[in-house]
Amino acid sequence: MSIWIYIFKRILQSIPILILVTIISFFLIRLSPVDPLAELRLNPAISKQTIEYETKRLGLDKPIPVQYFYWAKNFIKGDMGTTTTGESVSGKIKERVLNTLLLSLNVIFWTWLIGIPLGVIAALNYRSTFDRLLTLFSSAGMAIPSFFFAVLLLIFAQKTGLFPIGGLTSANFYTMTLWNKIIDIMHHLVLPTFVLTTLSLASLSRQMRANLLDVLDSDFVKYLVAKGIPKNKIIFKHAMRNAINPLITLLGFEFAGLLSGAALTEYVFQYPGLGRLILEAVMKSDINLVMAGLVIGSIMLVAGNIISDILLRITDPRLRAN
């Protein structure tokens, strides 16, 4: 099967999943006793015309299934409604989505760049001092809460002045040259990236270590050793390809998990990402923004899984044969 046909089929298969997620999320939110327009009604800056438009747009005077139909039809058209402050939901999402993708891809890049080699080195030096230190580090990394770690680094940045303590850009960002703008954004990304990478790194390196140890103890590796094939070729050409496949499967969940997992970190560092935006929307019962965030999160999960499946077909010859 052509890779393009495979991608097309996976996209078609993901559509019912996205629809099911939106149905479940919409009904759970609508069945709650919270008035979707309560904040709008209490905001004196919101006109009656806006409230009437939202009531008609969402079909709040109609049964919940009809309300879902109205919401889905408008969402497909790109009309996601109005936030409790009277702003466009689609506008708020567009402001933050690129920031979230930048942070997420940055975290995934550094996690895999560092985590895979660490896991390989630990497996090849089983029960050595390095292996024991990595086990200690990974246990501590998985145990420490991201919020607490972020607060500690925020205090460190405030005391030392080495890093910015919030946002994505400096106050004079728009007066900078292009190169200085890139440096400024990278400088602001250091702390949130470090927090999320450290926590993800602990799990990934430990998983890679365990997978490679299992593969190195398998019969086919023992057979290759008996044939006299060089050790480095066995490890890097055969063992690692089998050990890394389960991690590729988890890549999709990791990509989507960063949206929810980064929410508290973004909140601490005041990073303008989707995670922080959705967290604030939940606390304010901003229904339109919460629904938009749930759909974006579902799309990220589906996209991550499709990317994982494509990478698996590239790395695993058995899947290409199907």
BELNORNOR-V378333 format. One record per backbone hydrogen bond with DSSP energy under -1.0 kcal/mol. NH is the residue of the N-H (numbers start at 1). CO is the residue of the C=O. E is the energy in kcal/mol with one decimal. If there is no record, write none. Layout:
nh:NH co:CO e:E
nh:NH co:CO e:E
//
This chain:
nh:6 co:2 e:-2.2
nh:7 co:3 e:-2.3
nh:8 co:4 e:-2.3
nh:9 co:5 e:-2.5
nh:10 co:6 e:-2.3
nh:11 co:7 e:-2.2
nh:12 co:8 e:-2.2
nh:13 co:9 e:-2.3
nh:14 co:10 e:-1.3
nh:18 co:14 e:-2.3
nh:19 co:15 e:-2.3
nh:20 co:16 e:-2.4
nh:21 co:17 e:-2.4
nh:22 co:18 e:-2.3
nh:23 co:19 e:-2.2
nh:24 co:20 e:-2.5
nh:25 co:21 e:-2.6
nh:26 co:22 e:-2.8
nh:27 co:23 e:-2.5
nh:28 co:24 e:-2.2
nh:29 co:25 e:-2.2
nh:30 co:26 e:-2.8
nh:31 co:27 e:-2.1
nh:38 co:35 e:-2.0
nh:41 co:37 e:-2.5
nh:42 co:38 e:-1.6
nh:46 co:43 e:-1.7
nh:51 co:47 e:-1.6
nh:52 co:48 e:-2.7
nh:53 co:49 e:-2.3
nh:54 co:50 e:-2.5
nh:55 co:51 e:-2.4
nh:56 co:52 e:-2.2
nh:57 co:53 e:-3.0
nh:58 co:54 e:-2.5
nh:60 co:55 e:-1.8
nh:62 co:59 e:-2.2
nh:67 co:63 e:-2.2
nh:68 co:64 e:-2.4
nh:69 co:65 e:-1.8
nh:70 co:66 e:-2.4
nh:71 co:67 e:-2.6
nh:72 co:68 e:-3.1
nh:73 co:69 e:-2.4
nh:74 co:70 e:-2.2
nh:75 co:71 e:-2.5
nh:76 co:72 e:-2.3
nh:77 co:73 e:-1.3
nh:78 co:75 e:-1.2
nh:79 co:74 e:-2.7
nh:80 co:78 e:-1.0
nh:83 co:87 e:-3.1
nh:86 co:83 e:-1.9
nh:89 co:81 e:-2.2
nh:92 co:88 e:-2.0
nh:93 co:89 e:-2.5
nh:94 co:90 e:-2.4
nh:95 co:91 e:-1.6
nh:96 co:92 e:-1.1
nh:97 co:93 e:-2.6
nh:100 co:96 e:-2.2
nh:101 co:97 e:-2.4
nh:102 co:98 e:-2.3
nh:103 co:99 e:-2.2
nh:104 co:100 e:-3.0
nh:105 co:101 e:-2.7
nh:106 co:102 e:-1.7
nh:107 co:103 e:-2.4
nh:108 co:104 e:-2.6
nh:109 co:105 e:-2.4
nh:110 co:106 e:-2.1
nh:111 co:107 e:-2.5
nh:112 co:108 e:-2.4
nh:113 co:109 e:-2.4
nh:114 co:110 e:-1.9
nh:115 co:111 e:-2.9
nh:116 co:112 e:-1.4
nh:118 co:114 e:-1.9
nh:119 co:115 e:-2.4
nh:120 co:116 e:-2.3
nh:121 co:117 e:-2.7
nh:122 co:118 e:-2.3
nh:123 co:119 e:-2.1
nh:124 co:120 e:-2.4
nh:125 co:121 e:-1.1
nh:128 co:125 e:-2.2
nh:132 co:128 e:-2.1
nh:133 co:129 e:-2.4
nh:134 co:130 e:-2.4
nh:135 co:131 e:-2.0
nh:136 co:132 e:-2.2
nh:137 co:133 e:-2.7
nh:138 co:134 e:-2.9
nh:139 co:135 e:-2.1
nh:140 co:136 e:-2.1
nh:141 co:137 e:-2.8
nh:142 co:138 e:-2.1
nh:143 co:139 e:-1.2
nh:144 co:140 e:-2.1
nh:149 co:145 e:-2.3
nh:150 co:146 e:-2.5
nh:151 co:147 e:-2.1
nh:152 co:148 e:-2.1
nh:153 co:149 e:-2.1
nh:154 co:150 e:-2.1
nh:155 co:151 e:-2.3
nh:156 co:152 e:-2.2
nh:157 co:153 e:-2.6
nh:158 co:154 e:-2.1
nh:159 co:155 e:-2.4
nh:160 co:156 e:-2.4
nh:161 co:157 e:-2.4
nh:167 co:269 e:-1.4
nh:173 co:170 e:-1.5
nh:175 co:172 e:-1.3
nh:176 co:173 e:-1.5
nh:181 co:177 e:-2.2
nh:182 co:178 e:-2.0
nh:183 co:179 e:-2.2
nh:184 co:180 e:-2.4
nh:185 co:181 e:-2.4
nh:186 co:182 e:-2.4
nh:187 co:183 e:-2.3
nh:188 co:184 e:-1.9
nh:189 co:185 e:-1.5
nh:193 co:189 e:-2.2
nh:194 co:190 e:-2.5
nh:195 co:191 e:-2.4
nh:196 co:192 e:-2.1
nh:197 co:193 e:-2.8
nh:198 co:194 e:-2.3
nh:199 co:195 e:-1.7
nh:200 co:196 e:-2.1
nh:201 co:197 e:-3.1
nh:202 co:198 e:-1.4
nh:204 co:200 e:-2.3
nh:205 co:201 e:-2.6
nh:206 co:202 e:-1.4
nh:207 co:203 e:-2.2
nh:208 co:204 e:-2.6
nh:209 co:205 e:-2.2
nh:210 co:206 e:-2.2
nh:211 co:207 e:-2.6
nh:212 co:208 e:-2.5
nh:213 co:209 e:-2.1
nh:214 co:210 e:-1.9
nh:215 co:211 e:-2.2
nh:216 co:212 e:-2.8
nh:218 co:215 e:-1.8
nh:222 co:218 e:-1.6
nh:223 co:219 e:-2.2
nh:224 co:220 e:-1.9
nh:225 co:221 e:-2.2
nh:226 co:222 e:-2.2
nh:227 co:223 e:-1.5
nh:228 co:225 e:-1.4
nh:229 co:224 e:-1.9
nh:234 co:230 e:-2.0
nh:235 co:231 e:-2.6
nh:236 co:232 e:-2.7
nh:237 co:233 e:-1.8
nh:239 co:234 e:-3.1
nh:240 co:235 e:-2.7
nh:242 co:238 e:-1.3
nh:243 co:239 e:-2.2
nh:244 co:240 e:-2.2
nh:248 co:244 e:-1.8
nh:249 co:245 e:-1.6
nh:250 co:246 e:-1.2
nh:254 co:250 e:-2.2
nh:255 co:251 e:-2.4
nh:256 co:252 e:-1.8
nh:257 co:253 e:-2.5
nh:258 co:254 e:-1.2
nh:259 co:256 e:-1.3
nh:261 co:257 e:-3.4
nh:262 co:258 e:-1.7
nh:263 co:260 e:-1.0
nh:266 co:262 e:-3.4
nh:267 co:263 e:-2.1
nh:268 co:264 e:-2.3
nh:269 co:265 e:-2.3
nh:271 co:266 e:-2.3
nh:273 co:271 e:-2.4
nh:277 co:273 e:-1.7
nh:278 co:274 e:-2.9
nh:279 co:275 e:-2.1
nh:280 co:276 e:-2.4
nh:281 co:277 e:-1.9
nh:282 co:278 e:-2.4
nh:283 co:279 e:-1.9
nh:284 co:280 e:-1.4
nh:285 co:282 e:-1.0
nh:286 co:281 e:-3.0
nh:287 co:285 e:-1.4
nh:290 co:286 e:-2.4
nh:291 co:287 e:-2.6
nh:292 co:288 e:-2.0
nh:293 co:289 e:-2.3
nh:294 co:290 e:-2.4
nh:295 co:291 e:-2.1
nh:296 co:292 e:-2.3
nh:297 co:293 e:-2.5
nh:298 co:294 e:-2.2
nh:299 co:295 e:-2.5
nh:300 co:296 e:-2.4
nh:301 co:297 e:-2.0
nh:302 co:298 e:-2.6
nh:303 co:299 e:-3.0
nh:304 co:300 e:-2.5
nh:305 co:301 e:-2.1
nh:306 co:302 e:-2.3
nh:307 co:303 e:-2.4
nh:308 co:304 e:-2.2
nh:309 co:305 e:-2.4
nh:310 co:306 e:-2.2
nh:311 co:307 e:-2.4
nh:312 co:308 e:-2.3
nh:313 co:309 e:-1.9
nh:314 co:310 e:-1.4
nh:315 co:311 e:-2.2
nh:316 co:312 e:-2.6
nh:319 co:316 e:-1.0
nh:320 co:316 e:-1.1
nh:321 co:317 e:-1.1
//
